[in-house]
């Protein structure tokens, strides 16, 4: 009997994942990751908190499976929280869920599971993994429930990781998952999905960075795209590309953040049309469905989690950099965010926008 370690967050998705695998004949155990203590953050309870660990334990007990807590708080602080802070201070807009999946859930947790004798780990992500005999590669594919598809934050998974990962929810709709949890009598069947960054539940990114890094933002200048000074800002980390509200600048028309210059501490403002571009450079790229991009490849790509994929051409241009040329201009492409490449339902790979 194959042994599976299910990452249990205390939510309905991971609980149903455990149910499906248990009923499919696997030897299932649950693990909840301790990422930080409630005293480390402000706001309501979030993913990785003590409250969620209690919910996960109760769900495991109700399902009759073993449950343990794995303390990965040091890894999380360095690989996720510090990365988030450092990226923001470089003028980027990072996605910490991607780093958490890469280093924590499918990194440290998978390694611990292997060392503990488990054949697989499983999570409640909405995605699917299959093995393609023709290419001899593991494939990551979009989920049946497109509204819940999470392949965007899973593009960093390697062939070795994919060979030891199970995503049982890939063929289910969210409504089916909640119905299964209710039928099993789980008290978390109606628990809402997590929305915010787990370690910044109040959404105050600048406040988190100030507390975490001891960084005090300095006031700087707003300028238009021609360099004309428009006014002063209260710290460059308070602004993101595409932002319109909260600028405190009035010129008779809406203005948007179109660029940030960390060295000069200048935030460039422009019209909405100035936000559009038809290409980007991706670095730190991980390819899944193919071993390399030898020739330009027709793909679809998305530069935000909730964005619909857009037609594009993917080319390798050397030095670890990939060029993505969109068929039509895209709005607010942002350095530090992820770009993920698709071939139909199959994830070709993804990387970080330079």
C-alpha positions, 0 to 999 in steps of 0.5 A: 500500500502506497503511503501519502502525506497530505498537506492539511491546512484546515480548509475544505480542499485539503480535507477532501483530498485526504478523503479521496486518497483514503477511499482510493486505498492509500495509506494516508496521514496528514501534516500541517505546516507551522509557518509562523505563530499568530503573534508574528502577524496582525489581523485575522487567522490565516493559512499557517496559523495555530487556529488552522492547525487545530482545524486540520487536526480535527479534520484528520481525527474525523477521517481516522488518519494520523496527523502531525505538525511540521515546523518549517518556520525558519525555512518560511521566514528565509525563503518566502517572507525575506524573499518577499521583502527583498523583492519589494525593496528592489522595486518588484512585486513578488508572488509569495505563494509561488515561492512557498510552493517552490521551497516549502510545500514541494521543497522542504515538506516533500523532502521530509516526507521522502525521508519519513518513508512516504511515496507521495505528498498530496495537496488540495491544489486545483491542478492535475499531474499526468505522465506522457509516454511519448515525451517521457515527461511528467505534465502539469495540467489545468484543473476541470474547474477553471475558476479555481485552477491553480497551475499559475502558482505551481509552474516551478515544480520539477520533473522529480517533484511532479513524480511524487505529487498527487492532486486529487481535486484536479477533476472536480468542481469546487461545488463537488468538493464542498458536497463531499466534505458535507457528506463526510460530516466535516465541520469545515465544509463551509469554510471560506477560501483563503484570499490574502497573503498569509503573513500579511492578512491586513493587506498592508505590504509596506507596513509588513516590510517596515516591520520585517526589514526595519526599513523606513521608506523615504519620501521621493518624487512623482514624475510624468513619463517626460520627467516633469516633476508632479509632486512628492510620494511617501515611500516607493514601496507603497506603490505598485504598477497600474495603481491609480487610487491613493496617489494624492496627485490631481492633474485633471485626469486619472494617472497611473503608476507606470514605472518605479526607479528605486535608485532615484526614488522616483515613481513615474505616472502616466495615462492608462495607455502608458501601461500597455506593452507587447513583450516581456523578458522572463528569467529563472524559467522552469520548463515542464512539458518540454526540456528546452525551447529550441525554436520559437513556440506558439503558446498562451501566457498569463502574467497574473493569477486571475488573468485569462491567457493571451496568445504569444510567441515564446523564444529563448534568447540566451543567458537564461532569458526568454522573450514572450511576444504577445499578439496584443499589448498587455496591461501593467506587466510587472517586474517580479510577478510570474509569467506562465506559459500554456499549450492548451491545458498543459503548462509549458513552464513559467518564470519571473518577469524581469 
